[in-house]
Amino acid sequence: MFEWKRLLRFNRYIGKGNEEIDYQWPASKFPLVSIRTSVGKSKPKIAVGVIAVGDIAIGLVAGGAISLGVISVGAVALGGLLTLGAVAIGNGLVGGAVAIGELAIGAVAIGQSAVGAVGIGEYALGAVALGEHVAGAVAIGERVYGIVAIGEHGFGLVPIVGDFIRWVVGLFR
């Protein structure tokens, strides 16, 4: 049975910010929900469960300073379907300051499809974009579109593309 008294006791500590939190439901031996933090008093606590929240969190849904899960949110996040964090690495949708994954969105985005200030991937969009099909202020790749376009094919205000170079050389033959 769900222990409402334990949960209410846990909620008391949220506002104080000076208490360690150690909550596992339904049991500490097999937690489905695990919330564990040390609040900087001792070494970081590891929360493991289907839903895990803590200093270090491991679970299907994980949230914490360091998190590992199918859905993961944290300062450093490693995940599967959805990963969000300052540094985020995953297989699906990844978002963060540094994002590495299948579909990456962030300041520095690296992946199959990447959107960010710096986008690196097969399909990239960003202020600086590198890849096969790219668009950005500075675009470097095979098919490029941008202000400065460096690549095999593309368009730009400053086109440094193979097509343009071949066209200029053709004018003087």
C-alpha positions in Angstrom: 0.0 0.0 0.0 1.1 3.5 -0.7 2.5 5.3 2.3 1.0 8.8 2.3 2.6 9.6 5.6 6.1 9.0 4.2 5.4 11.2 1.2 4.0 14.0 3.4 7.1 13.7 5.6 9.2 14.0 2.4 7.3 17.1 1.3 8.2 18.8 4.6 11.9 18.8 3.6 11.6 20.3 0.2 11.3 23.9 1.5 14.1 23.8 4.1 16.8 22.7 1.7 19.1 21.4 4.5 17.8 17.9 4.9 18.9 14.8 3.0 16.1 13.1 1.1 16.0 9.4 1.0 12.7 8.1 -0.3 11.9 4.8 -2.1 8.5 3.5 -2.9 7.1 0.8 -2.5 10.3 -0.6 -0.7 14.0 0.3 -0.6 14.9 -3.2 -1.9 12.8 -2.8 -5.1 12.0 0.9 -5.6 9.7 1.9 -8.4 10.1 5.6 -7.4 13.4 6.6 -5.9 14.3 10.1 -4.7 17.7 10.4 -3.0 19.8 13.6 -2.5 22.6 14.4 -0.1 22.2 18.2 -0.2 26.0 18.5 -0.3 26.5 17.0 3.2 28.2 13.8 2.1 29.1 12.0 -1.1 26.4 12.1 -3.8 23.6 9.5 -3.4 22.5 7.3 -6.2 18.8 6.9 -7.0 17.9 3.8 -8.9 14.3 3.0 -9.9 11.7 3.2 -12.7 11.4 6.9 -11.8 14.7 8.2 -10.2 15.5 11.6 -9.0 18.7 12.5 -7.1 22.3 13.5 -7.2 23.0 10.6 -9.6 19.8 9.1 -11.1 19.4 5.8 -13.0 16.0 4.8 -14.3 13.5 4.7 -17.1 12.8 8.3 -16.2 15.8 10.0 -14.6 16.4 13.5 -13.3 19.5 14.7 -11.4 22.9 16.3 -11.6 24.0 13.1 -13.5 21.2 11.1 -15.0 20.9 8.0 -17.1 17.6 6.8 -18.5 15.3 6.4 -21.4 14.0 9.9 -20.6 16.7 11.8 -18.9 17.0 15.3 -17.5 20.1 16.7 -15.7 23.3 18.7 -15.8 25.0 15.7 -17.5 22.3 13.6 -19.1 22.7 10.3 -21.0 19.5 9.0 -22.4 17.5 7.2 -25.1 14.3 8.8 -26.4 14.5 12.2 -24.8 17.6 13.8 -23.2 17.8 17.3 -21.8 20.7 18.8 -20.0 23.7 21.1 -20.0 25.7 18.3 -21.6 23.2 15.9 -23.2 24.1 12.7 -25.1 21.4 10.4 -26.4 19.8 8.4 -29.3 16.6 10.4 -29.9 15.8 14.0 -29.3 18.6 15.7 -27.5 18.7 19.2 -26.2 21.2 21.2 -24.2 24.2 23.5 -24.3 26.2 20.7 -25.8 23.8 18.2 -27.5 25.0 15.0 -29.1 22.4 12.7 -30.6 20.1 11.7 -33.5 18.2 15.0 -33.5 20.4 17.5 -31.5 19.3 21.0 -30.5 21.6 23.2 -28.6 24.4 25.8 -28.6 26.7 23.1 -29.9 24.7 20.4 -31.6 26.2 17.3 -33.1 24.1 14.6 -34.7 22.3 13.2 -37.8 20.2 16.4 -37.7 21.7 19.3 -35.8 20.3 22.8 -34.9 22.3 25.2 -32.9 24.8 28.1 -32.9 27.3 25.5 -34.1 25.5 22.6 -35.9 27.4 19.6 -37.1 25.6 16.8 -38.8 24.3 15.3 -42.0 21.6 18.0 -41.9 22.8 21.1 -40.0 21.4 24.5 -39.3 23.2 27.1 -37.3 25.3 30.3 -37.3 28.2 27.9 -38.2 26.9 24.8 -39.9 29.0 21.8 -41.0 27.7 18.8 -42.8 26.3 17.4 -46.0 23.2 19.6 -46.3 23.7 22.8 -44.3 22.3 26.3 -43.9 23.8 29.0 -41.8 25.7 32.3 -41.7 28.9 30.2 -42.3 27.9 27.0 -44.1 30.5 24.4 -44.8 29.6 21.1 -46.6 28.5 19.5 -49.8 25.2 21.4 -50.4 25.4 24.8 -48.6 23.3 27.8 -48.2 24.4 30.8 -46.2 26.1 34.2 -46.1 29.5 32.5 -46.5 29.0 29.3 -48.4 31.9 26.9 -48.6 31.2 23.6 -50.3 30.5 21.7 -53.5 27.1 23.1 -54.4 25.2 26.0 -52.9 24.3 29.7 -52.7 25.6 32.6 -50.6 26.7 36.2 -50.5 30.2 35.0 -50.5 30.0 31.8 -52.5 33.1 29.7 -52.2 31.5 26.7 -53.8 32.8 24.3 -56.5 30.0 25.3 -58.9 30.9 29.0 -58.6 34.6 28.4 -59.0 34.0 26.2 -62.1 31.8 28.9 -63.5 34.4 31.6 -63.0 37.2 29.4 -64.5 34.8 28.7 -67.5 34.6 32.5 -68.2 38.3 32.7 -68.9 38.6 29.7 -71.2 
